[in-house]
Amino acid sequence: MRSHRHSDAPGFSAPLWNKAYFRIRERILRGEWSPGEALSARRLAGEFGMSLLPISQAFRQLESEKLLESRPRAGTRVRVPQPEEIRGRCIVREALEAQSARLCSLNATMKERVELIRLAQQLDTLYDRFGRSGSDSELQYAVHTLHFELHMRIAEYARCEELKDAIEKNQVLIYNWFFDLATNRRTLPAAFHAQLLQVVTGADPLAADEAMRAHVKYGVSDLIEQSVIPASNDWRRRRSHGGDKDGHLPAEKLSPRAAVK
């Protein structure tokens, strides 16, 4: 589940900023930090045993991927998703993944088709269990990790490396994961992914394209209208209400999910 892939070859050492990037991103995707929560580069540098430079580089990369946002003299926080960017990301994801589904329908082997259906069924089972669970962060992370894996496997079996790279580099699946966390989406229709993969692994590439488009767009408009967390534009005001000099707010001051129904 890594977009900035690095070698696992013996002797290879990833840059410090890259290590910081993945550690910070994983915490965001695990829901340890909620949208709107301020982050302290100084604290993270101390925790990770690094200087401020690699932390700052990791912050910049995560800002470019719309997971963090920064303002002068106000600090850095986990990004608060806004309706216009959610719609835009959905459009990009639809274009890329619909093509991926169409090509997968044409090019996947029988063994790969069976594998995709099995993964989809497993994902639906996890989603159902997650929907009935309480606040199980490990199960939540497992659900989203498998969801990412399923869609990247569809892209892999499309047999177009450039398309797969575009899906990965545009962070469309990572952003969808982040959006689900921000809006606290916990349930989906029964057999949601299994039904999609029955079409994608079928013999009709146009049907696969249409099914993926509908899949990507499912519920987005309703979630935007009902659940998008209102942005706190006055960051300095947030800092003055209990934040430290780095803008890090204590947990009891943070309530970014208050608007989530």
C-alpha positions in Angstrom: 0.0 0.0 0.0 2.8 2.4 -0.9 2.7 5.0 -3.6 6.2 6.2 -3.0 7.7 2.8 -3.5 11.1 2.0 -2.2 13.4 -0.9 -2.7 13.6 -3.8 -0.3 16.9 -4.8 -1.7 19.7 -5.6 0.9 21.6 -2.5 1.8 18.9 -0.1 0.6 18.1 2.7 3.0 15.1 5.0 2.3 15.6 8.7 2.9 14.6 10.0 6.3 11.9 12.2 4.9 10.4 9.1 3.1 10.3 7.2 6.4 8.7 10.1 8.1 6.2 10.4 5.3 5.0 6.9 5.7 4.8 7.0 9.5 2.8 10.2 9.4 0.5 9.0 6.6 -0.2 5.7 8.4 -1.3 7.6 11.5 -3.7 9.7 9.5 -5.1 6.6 7.7 -5.4 4.8 11.0 -7.6 7.7 12.2 -5.2 8.5 15.1 -5.3 12.1 13.9 -8.6 13.5 12.8 -9.3 16.2 10.2 -8.5 19.6 11.7 -6.0 18.3 14.2 -2.9 20.4 14.5 0.5 18.6 14.1 3.8 19.7 15.6 6.9 19.2 13.4 9.1 19.7 16.5 7.3 17.0 18.5 7.4 14.5 15.6 11.1 15.2 15.0 11.8 14.3 18.6 9.6 11.2 18.5 11.1 9.9 15.3 14.7 10.8 16.3 15.1 13.1 13.3 15.8 16.7 12.5 13.1 19.1 11.5 14.2 19.0 7.8 12.9 15.4 6.9 9.7 16.2 8.9 9.2 19.3 6.9 9.8 17.5 3.6 7.3 14.8 4.6 4.8 17.5 5.5 5.2 19.1 2.0 4.6 15.7 0.3 1.5 15.1 2.3 0.2 18.6 1.6 0.6 17.9 -2.2 -1.5 14.8 -1.6 -4.2 16.8 0.2 -3.8 15.0 3.5 -2.3 17.9 5.3 -2.6 21.7 5.0 -0.4 24.5 6.3 -0.7 28.3 6.7 1.9 30.9 7.5 2.3 31.5 11.2 -0.6 29.1 11.9 1.1 25.7 11.5 0.1 22.4 9.9 -3.0 20.3 10.5 -4.7 17.3 9.0 -6.7 18.6 6.1 -10.4 19.2 6.4 -12.0 17.8 3.2 -13.9 20.4 1.2 -16.8 19.7 -1.2 -15.1 21.0 -4.3 -12.0 19.0 -3.8 -14.0 15.8 -3.0 -16.0 16.2 -6.2 -12.8 16.8 -8.2 -11.0 13.8 -6.7 -14.1 11.7 -7.4 -14.1 12.8 -11.1 -10.4 11.8 -11.5 -10.9 8.5 -9.7 -13.9 7.7 -11.9 -11.9 8.4 -15.1 -8.9 6.3 -14.0 -10.7 3.4 -12.4 -13.4 3.0 -15.0 -10.7 2.5 -17.6 -8.9 0.2 -15.3 -12.1 -1.9 -14.9 -12.6 -2.0 -18.7 -9.1 -3.2 -19.4 -9.2 -5.7 -16.6 -12.4 -7.2 -18.1 -10.4 -7.6 -21.4 -7.0 -8.7 -20.1 -7.3 -10.6 -16.7 -6.7 -14.3 -16.7 -9.3 -16.7 -15.4 -7.1 -17.3 -12.3 -6.9 -13.5 -11.7 -10.7 -13.1 -12.1 -11.4 -15.8 -9.5 -8.9 -14.1 -7.2 -10.6 -10.7 -7.6 -14.0 -12.1 -6.7 -12.6 -13.8 -3.7 -11.0 -10.6 -2.5 -14.2 -8.7 -3.1 -16.2 -11.2 -1.0 -13.6 -11.0 1.8 -13.8 -7.2 1.7 -17.6 -7.2 1.9 -17.4 -9.6 5.0 -15.0 -7.2 6.7 -17.1 -4.2 5.9 -20.1 -5.9 7.4 -18.2 -6.8 10.5 -16.9 -3.2 10.7 -20.3 -1.7 10.4 -21.5 -3.8 13.3 -18.5 -3.1 15.5 -17.8 -0.3 17.8 -14.7 1.9 17.4 -12.3 -0.9 16.3 -9.4 1.0 14.8 -7.5 -2.1 13.8 -10.5 -3.6 11.9 -11.1 -0.2 10.3 -7.5 -0.1 9.1 -7.8 -3.7 7.8 -10.9 -2.9 5.8 -9.3 0.1 4.1 -6.1 -1.7 3.5 -7.9 -4.6 1.7 -10.1 -2.1 -0.2 -6.9 -0.4 -1.5 -5.4 -3.8 -2.4 -8.5 -4.9 -4.3 -8.6 -1.8 -6.5 -4.9 -1.8 -7.1 -5.1 -5.5 -8.1 -7.8 -4.5 -10.7 -5.4 -1.9 -12.0 -2.6 -4.5 -12.1 -4.7 -7.0 -14.1 -5.6 -4.2 -16.6 -2.1 -4.8 -18.0 -1.3 -1.1 -18.4 1.5 -0.1 -16.2 1.1 3.6 -17.0 -2.6 3.5 -15.9 -1.7 1.7 -12.7 1.0 4.2 -12.0 -1.5 7.1 -12.6 -3.9 5.6 -10.1 -1.1 5.3 -7.6 0.5 8.6 -8.2 -2.7 10.6 -8.2 -3.5 9.1 -4.7 -7.1 8.6 -5.7 -7.5 5.5 -3.5 -5.6 7.0 -0.5 -7.8 10.1 -0.7 -10.9 8.0 -0.8 -9.7 6.2 2.3 -9.1 9.5 4.0 -12.5 10.8 2.9 -14.2 7.7 4.4 -12.4 8.3 7.7 -13.3 12.0 7.7 -17.0 11.3 7.1 -17.0 8.2 9.3 -18.5 6.0 6.6 -19.0 2.6 8.1 -21.6 0.7 6.0 -22.2 -0.2 2.4 -24.9 -2.2 0.7 -24.7 -6.0 1.0 -22.2 -7.6 -1.5 -21.2 -4.1 -2.7 -17.8 -5.2 -4.0 -18.7 -8.7 -4.9 -21.4 -7.4 -7.3 -19.0 -5.0 -8.8 -16.4 -7.7 -9.4 -18.9 -10.0 -11.0 -19.3 -7.4 -13.7 -15.6 -6.4 -13.9 -14.5 -10.0 -14.3 -17.2 -10.7 -16.9 -16.9 -10.6 -20.7 -18.4 -7.1 -21.3 -15.8 -4.3 -20.9 -18.4 -1.5 -21.4 -20.5 -3.0 -18.5 -17.3 -3.1 -16.4 -16.7 0.5 -17.1 -20.2 1.6 -16.2 -20.2 -0.6 -13.1 -17.0 1.0 -11.8 -18.3 4.5 -12.5 -21.4 3.8 -10.4 -19.3 2.2 -7.7 -17.0 5.2 -7.4 -19.9 7.7 -7.3 -22.0 5.8 -4.8 -23.1 7.9 -1.9 -20.6 10.7 -2.5 -23.1 13.5 -3.0 -25.1 12.5 0.1 -22.0 12.3 2.2 -20.8 15.7 1.1 -24.1 17.3 2.0 -24.5 15.5 5.3 -21.1 14.8 6.7 -18.4 17.2 5.5 -16.6 18.6 8.5 -16.9 22.4 8.5 -13.5 24.1 8.1 -12.1 26.1 10.9 -10.6 29.0 8.9 -9.3 30.9 12.0 -6.3 28.7 12.9 -4.9 31.2 15.2 -8.1 31.2 17.2 -7.8 27.4 17.5 -4.2 27.8 18.8 -5.3 30.4 21.4 -7.7 27.9 22.9 -5.3 25.5 24.5 -2.7 25.0 21.8 1.0 24.9 22.6 3.5 27.1 20.8 3.6 24.7 17.9 -0.2 24.8 17.5 -0.7 21.3 19.0 -4.1 21.1 20.7 -4.8 18.8 23.6 -7.2 16.0 22.8 -10.1 17.4 24.8 -10.0 20.6 22.7 -10.3 18.7 19.4 -13.8 17.8 18.2 -13.6 17.6 14.3 -16.2 14.8 14.2 -18.8 16.8 16.0 -20.7 17.5 12.8 -20.6 13.9 11.6 -24.0 12.2 11.9 
